[in-house]
Amino acid sequence: MRVSELIALVFLAITAAGFSTHVSSAQTTNLECTQLSSVPDDGTPLAVDLKVLASKKIDPSQAESACRSALRADPANPIFMFLLGRALSLGNKRLEAIKYYLDAADRGHAGAMNDLGGVFEYGIGVSKNLATALGWYERAAEFGHAGAMTHMGQLSENGLDVPQDFANARHWYEKAAARGNAASMNNLANLYRYGRGEIAPEPAGHGLPLSKCEAYNRVYEQSYGSS
């Protein structure tokens, strides 16, 4: 084999190795960002999410660094915008976090919309504004976020910050349950059981509430259809 051919082969091998290392490094950074900054995206209020993250002793600066690196490698990715927003929130950089939540929401990220609802409901870095919070929760729900649907159902059922409305609670629970959200299934079963939200309790003859088993059966049939 001629020297020129050997040089060409060595160059190709070095290039391939460098590309592989770059890809591996990028994948590792992405994984670190996801592991460090995400919590179950199930509609848990953001204030609670941050306490969960803090309890796991996650280093906010490490989380922020990993997510910034991931976003630099893929600057139009709304997932990394969302995760960086959470990392910044964890590090008490809340105004900057809102910027990345908004960027992700503008690109259709339902989780970012849901977190923005939490930002305004609980006043995380901004003044509390329930009307704005509900607007973001509703927008997240429009994009299929079952957690946002569940939370709006809970707000309507509890009637603490909004007027109590069991029918509206049922509406949101049913939508979330149809998407497999376990919390909404449980809440909906309780509505069925006690005849709330324009649901007549069964058996109708003597006005007793449904048993737990009967209530969950109704939720199952409502969400998945009877077999």
C-alpha positions as CSV (number, residue, x, y, z in Angstrom):
1,M,0.0,0.0,0.0
2,R,1.4,3.4,-0.9
3,V,2.2,6.0,1.7
4,S,-0.5,8.4,0.3
5,E,-3.1,5.6,0.8
6,L,-2.0,5.0,4.4
7,I,-2.2,8.7,5.2
8,A,-5.7,8.8,3.7
9,L,-6.8,5.8,5.8
10,V,-5.3,7.3,9.0
11,F,-7.1,10.7,8.3
12,L,-10.4,8.9,7.9
13,A,-10.0,6.9,11.1
14,I,-9.1,10.1,13.1
15,T,-12.1,12.0,11.6
16,A,-14.5,9.1,12.4
17,A,-13.2,8.8,15.9
18,G,-13.5,12.5,16.5
19,F,-17.1,12.6,15.1
20,S,-18.0,9.6,17.3
21,T,-16.6,11.3,20.4
22,H,-18.5,14.5,19.5
23,V,-21.8,12.6,19.1
24,S,-21.2,10.6,22.3
25,S,-20.5,13.8,24.2
26,A,-23.6,15.5,22.9
27,Q,-25.7,12.5,23.8
28,T,-24.2,12.4,27.3
29,T,-24.9,16.1,27.8
30,N,-28.5,15.7,26.6
31,L,-29.0,12.8,29.0
32,E,-27.5,14.8,31.9
33,C,-29.8,17.7,31.2
34,T,-32.9,15.4,31.2
35,Q,-31.8,13.6,34.3
36,L,-30.9,16.7,36.2
37,S,-33.7,19.0,35.3
38,S,-36.8,17.0,34.7
39,V,-39.4,15.6,37.1
40,P,-42.5,13.6,36.2
41,D,-44.4,16.0,33.9
42,D,-47.8,15.0,35.4
43,G,-49.2,18.3,36.3
44,T,-47.7,18.5,39.8
45,P,-47.6,22.2,40.8
46,L,-44.3,23.7,39.9
47,A,-43.7,24.8,43.5
48,V,-43.9,21.2,44.6
49,D,-41.7,20.1,41.7
50,L,-39.0,22.4,42.8
51,K,-39.1,21.0,46.3
52,V,-38.8,17.4,44.9
53,L,-35.8,18.4,42.8
54,A,-34.2,20.1,45.8
55,S,-34.8,17.0,48.0
56,K,-32.8,15.0,45.4
57,K,-29.8,17.2,46.1
58,I,-29.4,18.2,42.5
59,D,-26.7,20.8,41.9
60,P,-28.5,23.7,40.2
61,S,-25.4,25.0,38.5
62,Q,-24.6,21.6,37.1
63,A,-28.1,21.2,35.9
64,E,-28.0,24.6,34.3
65,S,-24.6,24.0,32.6
66,A,-25.8,20.6,31.2
67,C,-29.0,22.1,29.8
68,R,-27.2,25.2,28.3
69,S,-24.8,22.8,26.5
70,A,-27.6,20.7,25.2
71,L,-29.5,23.8,24.0
72,R,-26.3,25.2,22.3
73,A,-26.1,21.9,20.4
74,D,-29.7,22.1,19.4
75,P,-30.8,25.7,19.8
76,A,-34.4,25.3,18.4
77,N,-35.3,22.3,20.6
78,P,-38.2,23.3,22.9
79,I,-37.5,20.4,25.2
80,F,-34.1,21.8,26.1
81,M,-35.6,25.3,26.5
82,F,-38.2,23.8,28.9
83,L,-35.6,21.8,30.9
84,L,-33.3,24.8,31.1
85,G,-36.2,26.8,32.5
86,R,-36.6,24.2,35.2
87,A,-32.9,24.1,35.9
88,L,-32.9,27.9,36.3
89,S,-35.9,27.8,38.5
90,L,-34.1,25.3,40.7
91,G,-31.2,27.8,41.0
92,N,-33.5,30.7,41.9
93,K,-32.9,32.4,38.5
94,R,-36.6,32.7,38.1
95,L,-36.9,35.6,35.7
96,E,-34.5,34.0,33.3
97,A,-36.3,30.7,33.7
98,I,-39.6,32.4,32.5
99,K,-37.8,33.5,29.3
100,Y,-37.0,29.9,28.4
101,Y,-40.4,28.7,29.4
102,L,-41.9,31.3,27.1
103,D,-39.6,30.3,24.3
104,A,-40.6,26.7,24.7
105,A,-44.3,27.5,24.9
106,D,-44.1,29.6,21.7
107,R,-42.9,26.4,20.1
108,G,-45.8,24.4,21.4
109,H,-44.2,22.7,24.4
110,A,-47.2,21.9,26.7
111,G,-45.0,21.2,29.7
112,A,-43.6,24.7,29.5
113,M,-47.2,26.1,29.3
114,N,-48.1,24.1,32.4
115,D,-45.1,25.3,34.3
116,L,-45.9,28.9,33.4
117,G,-49.3,28.3,34.9
118,G,-47.5,27.2,38.1
119,V,-45.3,30.3,37.9
120,F,-48.3,32.6,38.0
121,E,-50.5,30.6,40.3
122,Y,-47.8,30.4,43.0
123,G,-46.0,33.7,42.3
124,I,-42.6,32.1,41.5
125,G,-40.5,35.1,40.5
126,V,-43.6,37.2,39.6
127,S,-46.7,38.4,41.4
128,K,-49.4,35.9,41.7
129,N,-52.0,36.1,39.0
130,L,-54.6,33.4,38.9
131,A,-56.3,34.6,35.7
132,T,-52.9,34.4,33.9
133,A,-52.2,31.0,35.5
134,L,-55.6,29.6,34.3
135,G,-54.9,30.9,30.8
136,W,-51.6,29.0,30.7
137,Y,-53.2,25.8,32.1
138,E,-55.9,26.0,29.6
139,R,-53.4,26.5,26.7
140,A,-51.4,23.5,28.0
141,A,-54.7,21.5,28.1
142,E,-55.4,22.5,24.5
143,F,-52.0,20.9,23.6
144,G,-53.0,17.7,25.3
145,H,-51.3,18.1,28.7
146,A,-53.3,15.8,31.0
147,G,-51.6,17.2,34.1
148,A,-52.9,20.7,33.4
149,M,-56.4,19.2,32.9
150,T,-56.1,17.4,36.2
151,H,-55.0,20.5,38.0
152,M,-57.8,22.6,36.6
153,G,-60.2,19.9,37.7
154,Q,-58.8,20.0,41.2
155,L,-59.1,23.8,41.3
156,S,-62.8,23.6,40.4
157,E,-63.5,20.7,42.7
158,N,-61.8,22.3,45.8
159,G,-63.2,25.8,45.1
160,L,-60.4,27.5,47.0
161,D,-59.1,30.0,44.5
162,V,-61.9,29.7,41.9
163,P,-65.7,29.1,42.4
164,Q,-66.4,25.5,43.3
165,D,-67.9,23.8,40.2
166,F,-68.2,20.1,40.2
167,A,-69.5,19.9,36.7
168,N,-66.4,21.7,35.4
169,A,-64.2,19.5,37.6
170,R,-65.8,16.5,36.0
171,H,-65.2,17.9,32.5
172,W,-61.5,18.3,33.1
173,Y,-61.1,15.0,34.9
174,E,-62.8,13.1,32.1
175,K,-60.5,14.7,29.5
176,A,-57.4,13.8,31.5
177,A,-58.7,10.3,32.4
178,A,-59.2,9.6,28.7
179,R,-55.5,10.3,28.3
180,G,-54.6,7.8,31.0
181,N,-54.0,10.2,33.9
182,A,-54.3,8.1,37.0
183,A,-54.9,11.1,39.4
184,S,-57.9,12.2,37.3
185,M,-59.3,8.7,37.2
186,N,-59.2,8.6,41.0
187,N,-60.7,12.0,41.3
188,L,-63.4,11.2,38.8
189,A,-64.2,8.0,40.6
190,N,-64.9,10.1,43.8
191,L,-67.2,12.4,41.8
192,Y,-69.1,9.4,40.5
193,R,-69.2,7.8,44.0
194,Y,-70.8,10.8,45.7
195,G,-72.9,12.1,42.8
196,R,-71.1,15.3,42.2
197,G,-70.9,17.2,39.0
198,E,-74.4,16.3,37.8
199,I,-73.8,12.6,38.4
200,A,-76.5,10.7,40.1
201,P,-75.2,8.4,42.8
202,E,-76.0,4.7,42.5
203,P,-77.9,2.6,43.4
204,A,-80.6,5.2,42.9
205,G,-83.2,3.4,44.9
206,H,-81.9,4.2,48.3
207,G,-79.5,7.1,47.7
208,L,-76.4,5.2,48.8
209,P,-73.1,6.3,47.3
210,L,-71.3,4.0,44.9
211,S,-68.7,1.6,46.3
212,K,-65.1,2.3,45.3
213,C,-65.2,-0.7,43.0
214,E,-68.3,0.5,41.2
215,A,-67.0,4.0,40.9
216,Y,-63.7,2.8,39.4
217,N,-65.6,0.5,37.0
218,R,-67.6,3.5,35.8
219,V,-64.4,5.5,35.3
220,Y,-62.8,2.6,33.3
221,E,-65.9,2.3,31.1
222,Q,-65.9,6.1,30.6
223,S,-62.2,6.2,29.7
224,Y,-61.8,3.0,27.7
225,G,-65.3,1.8,26.9
226,S,-67.0,-1.3,28.1
227,S,-65.7,-4.7,26.8
